Amino acid sequence: MRTVLFLFCVVFCMQAIDCCDRVDCSQECKSTGLFHVDQQTCECVCEIMVDDIRMTVREWEIITGKTNDGRAASIFAGRWDTPTSDGFFKVPYYYSKDIQASPAHRDAISRAVGVFNAFSCLKFVPAQVGDSDMIEFIKDRNRCYSYIGKTGGKQVLSIGEGCQYTGVVEHELLHALGFWHEQSRPDRDNYVRILEQNIIAGLERNFYKRPVSQVDSFSSPYDFMSVMHYSSAAFSKNDLPTIVKRSDNSTFSAQRWGMSFEDKVQLLAMYNCNGKRGIPETTACYHSLDRGHSYRGNVSVTRSGRTCQRWDTHTPHAHNLDPSIVTGGDLVENYCRNPNVDNQGPWCFTTDPNVPFEPCDIPICEDAVPKVGDALGPFSNPGFWSNFTEWSQCLATCGQGFQYRTRHCIGNEPGSENCPGEFWESSPCPPMDPCPGSWNNWEEYSECSKGCGKGKRMRIRTCSTDSCARGTPFQKRTCKNKDCPLYDDGDCFDRTNLDSYRGTMSQTQRGRKCRKWKQTPIKPSAYPDKDLNNKYCRNPTNQSLPFCYINKRKTQPCKVSLCNEDAVWGNYSEWSGCHCKTGKRYATRKCVGGIKGQGLCVGSPWKIESCSCGITPNVTAPPPVTMAPPTPYPPNHEMNCVNFSNAPSYRGNSSTTSSGHTCQRWDSQFPHNHEYRTLEQIVDAGLDENYCRTPDDGDIWPWCYVESYITVKEFCDIPECISDPPPPAPPIGCVDGTLESAMTYRGGLSMTVGNRTCQRWDLNIPHHHTTKSHTYPDAGLGPHNYCRSLGYHSVWCYTTDPDQQWEDCAVPAC
């Protein structure tokens, strides 16, 4: 929640920083395991974690009413209220050693504070000697948390592994500035219901509502799109929702792209900015301070001249940056914007199906405010490096290995960390014999991917070296725990009885909420037998589908279940004429008594056989020349993989997209109408069942329509075929530190800076992703695990460590 907690202001004595260094609080605070030492009194202050919020036990007792002798301080307690010379409020900060060693974490923090510095009267600045209050960014394992408001002295804010995203950093910084979670507002019960029976035991405190005496929402409306809101699945013990909307009991997802419009409005009110901001919004250029997040121009063409796709559409590219979700990004029309604070500046999705997105050709403002520099510590002297240690032993015994050496910073002041450069460097080992590759034993199969209905179980095995020549690292098996409920909305729509639906669906196919019928032109009193005494989807005028009103005049069809009826195949038609292009003829049949696309008739609606398609003999003419059909693409049935250079050859049975959606049957027009209806189209492209295919010329990867109203079609999750034997690994290579050098790196390094082996780009084990050769055709991806760059200065890869999704690679410098 974005509301403000009025905490006690604990002021630390920075001048007496060493006076309590021998105090041991481990026993006194044994029950929580968290504490700090009051530097004025040398007393232990025990602390507690509430989700991603860290606070003292005393503050927690006051909040929950477990003590009667304490009240929240004045409205100004916990604020960052130290003014700068130009009238802003200063928020000093610096990085711990772990943050300094991670370019990804530093980049995420820099982008987040740039946004705050741009639109508000707050100024995040690197801490200096003499600053009494400051934030220390730390990396506490994989944990993300912060104190609420300014506590006084140095306070930690953890951006753990997996938290290094701009929106997550903004979330934690809003805590540090004084915000609670959105669902903790005093008025939250008017908008959401908390389902305590589904919350993990012992974590109920994460859902406590704050009283009016401790918070102030500054008259801002309740915001489901706030970056401070939990999702419906937060802290669930049984995969059932813990929070639902009170209006219709529907679930929702949390967004972490960045602050919403209302988040920003409330922060400006909380700090009484009165229109004061770090930089103005621009229309002709963009500021590097926030990477163009404040650009508000109407350019709608990319650098290469491609027209931008509208932000509120999902064709040709499906995405999650919808204006209704990311309300703080000004996603208007198809104008270039930078809602995720991308380092390349304003960008857009393109209308070219082969190019998902591109930066726009917008210049940087000449008088731009520079980016906030790295905050390496509140120290005035830079310090200096010790000599490097000796080179370590090679970290491999065969193939390509690396050796490392380190140095440490010797400061001119106690604790100085401000030495420029890295504390380590690496070098390739001398050439060694290639490693013989062999597979380790298979691990146990995973749990079924779906709680009901048909799902997948998966097991993996690892290679004993960097690569194994033959075989696959994963296997999938179909599984089913139980049958899913027949109809989620309590009833189904029978197309033979248009007024039959009496279910509880109150949402349209486009996701809009239904209005109550008494608020529409169709009044319940005029249709007494149509069950219009609520806001559920109904069909009083016998339309093709049940519908509802989304405003006083406009209707939309609803997302209702269709009745499954008994269905059988009819008789086959007569054989068609011979199709000369393929040398085949066909016979078709229809599904009788059911609705196509609902899994009613099992099997193919056609059958095929070979036929002769030659020239008719003529005794007075030369002998005929047989019109042989063209050589068909060789199918890839056995391995169920895709040859990237010949994607139309795929004839496997994959029916799942890269985001996990099930494919729609090609012979169905539900839920999406499409053009692939003629028999020639279906047979030429092999449009069997709901299998992924490439029906159009120019398709670079198999795709399908999806059984979802959220998006229309997506690329499929299929591995790329591996040549046998695999080509030899290229040389390690090097980069010179420029973006061009990183993007053109095509070396054979497959190890990260943390000594983790890289995951193959075409596989989703152990980490699921959409960074494939067909989505980034110029990035050098494919059926290998070599480090690559996708438009950033760093060269990186996904790792085979399940606990580390991705990591930079230690590519030698040129």
Beta strands, then each sheet from edge to edge (+ up, - down):
strand 1: 34-37
strand 2: 44-50
strand 3: 53-56
strand 4: 89-95
strand 5: 122-126
strand 6: 134-138
strand 7: 144-147
strand 8: 154-159
strand 9: 192-194
strand 10: 243-245
strand 11: 347-349
strand 12: 357-359
strand 13: 384-385
strand 14: 402-406
strand 15: 409-410
strand 16: 424-428
strand 17: 454-460
strand 18: 474-480
strand 19: 547-549
strand 20: 555-557
strand 21: 568-569
strand 22: 584-588
strand 23: 591-592
strand 24: 606-610
strand 25: 703-705
strand 26: 713-715
strand 27: 796-798
strand 28: 806-808
sheet 1: 1+ 2- 3+ 7+ 8- 6- 4- 5-
sheet 2: 9+ 10-
sheet 3: 11+ 12-
sheet 4: 13+ 15-
sheet 5: 14+ 16-
sheet 6: 17+ 18-
sheet 7: 19+ 20-
sheet 8: 21+ 23-
sheet 9: 22+ 24-
sheet 10: 25+ 26-
sheet 11: 27+ 28-
end
